[in-house]
Amino acid sequence: MLAALVLFEWMGQSFFFKHKLYFLDNVDHRIPPRSGPDINSDGIRSRIEANAIDDEDLNIVFLGDSFVYGYRLDFEDTIGQQLERKARMEHPERDVHVINFGWISSSPLLSYRLLRDIGEKYKPDFVVLGLDMSDFHDDIKYLKLLEREGIYRMMDIAPITFLSVKRVIRRIGWLDEFYEWLYGFPSARFYSTDRTFTENLTRFAYLRANIDAIARFSRTELDAQFILMIFPRNYQYSDLEAPNNWEKEQYETLGPYALEPFKYFDSIRSELDFPVFSLLPNFLKTEVFPTAFDDDPHWNKDGAYVAAEAVYAYCLEAGCFNAENNSR
């Protein structure tokens, strides 16, 4: 039995699951420094280094996942770069930098860890977090992977067995409750939009704790103001977008619970000491179509434009471009 397990682990690590171990071994999975023409020495999507940014500049650090990073987009078409161009055009007297701290499959927890490591170097006046619908799930998953408690201890001993058991249980629908008990989070990646937000309050607490931590760190350690921007996915505002989207089976387009995450933040807004803005109204009323790729949920260049325009308007409302708010 032991020999069979050892052989199974060896075969899996060497061949079948070779590329699936990355997230287990490197939970943060940050971008390697200078791994592309638009990646700087800190491993962020920027064509400038931190030492090119001055205290007197208006600096906005933009946290987020692949939507902020700009998956499939040229550097100039990302939300951050379109936002920077808009801000510089509207405020030519300001030297504005929007620094892209997003990367694929990040989450508020991982963004917080990156911000703690290198945030101070970029002298932010404002820290903006673009919250994606996958973050509700990913924040719990990454925490469990980092803590390595309970069944997660198997990751260092028998990672292939760990992944195999996890995959089998996830595929059996009637084992959903057992999956969550065993692994600490729902099997459905978009569980946040398949039930009411009141049913998810305990699960959402993980995400809120990390957002609060980012806000607190920004204020106390970086002397920066924090702003939360909630990004909708196309299944929450249109049934015509991304018809060949590879993940469309994971949620119900315009379903009865599609807007629950937005209702959740509306319900706690008065408790928060930072501004919260939803981009859902902007995507509901825009005449731009399509905003997403045909076969992928991410925003295309035009969708990123809609987002950048909205983020600019909300940053303006939050006072980002007032001279008195650039005190460095």
N, C-alpha and C positions, 0 to 999 in steps of 0.2 A: 504493500500500500504506500509506504513512504517512498519507495523507489519510483512508483508510478507518479506520485505527486511531484517529485524532483524532476522527472522527465517532462511532465506537463509544464512545469514552470520554465524549464530550459527551452522547450520548444516555443512556448508562448513569448518569452522575452527575446528570443533570437529571431523569431519569424512572425507569427500570427499577430501578436500584440506589440511588436517592436516599437511602433510609432504611437501607441496608446499610453505609454508610460511617461510621456513628457510631462503631463499635468500632475502626475503623482510625484515625480522627482523634482519638479520645478513649478510649484503652485503659482507663483507670481508670473511666470512665463513672459517676462518683459522683453521688449525688442532689443536685440543685441546692439551695442554701440556701433555706429557707422556701418550698419548692415545694408544701407541703401543710400542713394543720392540725397534723399530728404531726411535721413536719420542722423542726428548729431551724436556727439561723444557721450551723452547721457542716455542714449537709446530712446529719444523722443522724436516725433516727426516734426523736425524743425530744421530750417536751412541756416540758422544762426546758433551760436553757442551762448551759454549763459553770460559769459563775460562781455558780450556785445550789448547787453541790456543794462541801462543806467537807472539809478534811483529816481531820476527826474522823469523818466518815461512813464506812460500809463500802461501798466502791465496786467494782463488778464491771463491767469492760468486756467486752462479749460480741461477739466477731468471728464473721463467717460470711457466707453468701450469702442467697438468698431464703428459706431455711428459718428462719434467725435473724431476718431482716427481717420475716417474717410475710406472705408473698405471699397475697393474697385475705383476709387476716384483719384485723379491726378492731384498733386499737392495743391495747386491753385484753386481747385474746385471743392476742397474740404470746407466744412462749416466754419472752422476757425479762420481760414484764410479769406473766405468771403466776408466774414464778420470783420476782420481786420481792415480789408479794403473799404468796406462800408464806413467804418468808424473813422478811418483816415480821411475819407472824402468829406464826411459830414463835419469833422473836427480837424481841419488842417493845421490848427495851432497845437495839436497834441501829437506826440510821437507814440503811437499806439502799437503795442505788441500783443497778439493773441497767441499764447504758447500752447501747443497741442500736446497734452499729457494723455491722450487716449490711445488705447491699443486693443487689438482684437481679443474678445472674450474677457475683458477686464470687468470690474465691478466696483462699487463704492469701497468695499473693504480693501481691495488691491490698490485702488486709486489713493486711498488714505495712506497705505504703506509707501507708495511711491512719493507722495507729497511730503511725508515725513523725511524721506531720504534726500530728496533733491529740491524740494519746493523753495526753500530759502534762497537758493542760488539765482532764481528767476525774479526775485524782488517783486512779488505780486502785490498789486493794490486790491485786486479782486480775484477770488477763486470761484469759478463757475463749474457746477457738476451737471452734466447732461445724463439724466437718469433714464435708462432703457428698461423695457418690460422684462427682459431676461435677468435683470439685476436682483429681483426678488428671490429668484431661485439660486443664482450663482453666488450671492453673498453667503448664504448658508452653506452651500457646498464647499466653497473655498475655506470657510472657517473650520469646517469639520476636517478637511484635508490637512490644514495647518496644525490643528490640535492633535490629530492622530490618537484619538481615544477610542475605546470600545473596539468595534470591528475594524476601525481604521488602523489599528496596530498591525493588521495583516499586510498593509501596504509595504512594510519594510521586510516582511518575512516571505510572503507569498503573494506578490502583486497580481499575478495572472489569475490565481484562484479568486482573489478579491474582485477583480474586474469581471470575471466570468460569472460568479454568483450574482453580482450586482446586475449584470445584463439579463440573466435569466429571470430573476425576480421582477425586474422592471417590465418585462414583456408579458407577464401574467397579470392581467387587469385586476383580478380579485385579490391580489396580494399587495395592492397599493398601500393599505394601512400598515401591513407588516414591513413593507419597504421603508416607509417613513419612520416607523419605530426603530428599525435596524440602522438606517443610514442618517436619520435626523432631519430629513427634508423630503418633500413630495417627489414622486418620480416624474411627474409632469413638469416640464420646464416652464410652461406658462400657466402654472396653477393659479397665479394671481388673477387670471381672467376667466376662471371656470367655476367660481363660487363668489358669494358676497364677501365684501372686505371684512365684515364683522367676523366671519368664519375664519379669516386669515390673520387676525390681530396678533396672535402669538408668533406666527411665522414672520409677519412683517416687522416684528420687534427687532429682529437681527439687522435688517436693512436700516431701520430708523436709527439704531444705535451707531451704526457706521457713518451715516449722514451727519448725525449730531457730533460725532468725533471729528469729522472733517471741518465742520463749522467752528467748533471750539478751537481746534488746532490753527485754523486760518486766523481766527481773531486773536488768540493769545500768543501764538508763537510767530506768526507771519505778519501780524498787524494788518491783516487784509480782511475785507468784507467778503462774506460767503453768499452765493446766490444759487438756488436750486432750480433747474429747468427740467421739467418732466416731458420726455419725448414719447409721442404715440407711435405705435407701429401701424402699418397700413391696414391691418385687419380691424383696427379700431375706428377708422374713419372712412373706409371705402371697400366695396365689394368688387371693384373693377381693377384694383391695383395688383400687380405681380401675379398674373393668372397662372404662371408656371412655377411659382415659388416652391422651392424644395422643402420648406418646413410647414406648408399650409395645413397639413394634416394634424399639426400639433395644437391647433386652436380653432375655435368657431368664429368665422368672420362675422363681424357685427353681432356677435352673440349676446345673450341677455346679461352677461356679466363682463362684457368687454371693457366697460369704463369703470369698473370697481377700483382700480388703483388710483384713479383721479378723484373718486369719491372719498377714498381713504385720506388723501392729503388735504382735501377740503375739510374733512372732519377734524384734523389735528392742526390746521393752519394757525389757529389762535394760540396754540401751545408753543409754536416755534419762534425762535428769536432771529430768524433770517427770512428773506423774501422767497416765496415759492411761486413759480410761474409754469403754467401748462401750455404746451404748444399745440394741444389738441384743437382749440378753436381756430388756430391759424391754418391747420391742415384741412379742417372741415370747410372753411370758407374760401380756400384758395382756388383759383381757376387754372392753376398749373396742373397738367396731367400728361404723362404719369409722373409721380414723384418717386417711384421706386423702380428698380430693375424688373424686367419681365420675369426672370427666373430666380430672383433673390429678394429678400425682404428689405435690404438696405436702400437708403435713399440714393437716387442718381444725382447728377449734377444739379438738376432743377429742384429736386427735393431738398438738397443741401442748401440751395438758395432760399427756399421758403423758410427753412429752419434758421439760417443765418439772419434773415430779415427779422424774424420773430425774436431771436435772441438779442439782436441789436435793440429792438424796440423795448424789450423788457429790461435790458441793461440800462437803457436811457431812463426808463421809469424808476429804476433803482438808484439812479444818481451816479452811475459809473463815470460819466463824462463831465461831471461838475468839477471845476478847478479845485474846490476845497476838499474833494474826495481823493485827490492825488497829493497826499501830504508828504511823500518821501523827498 
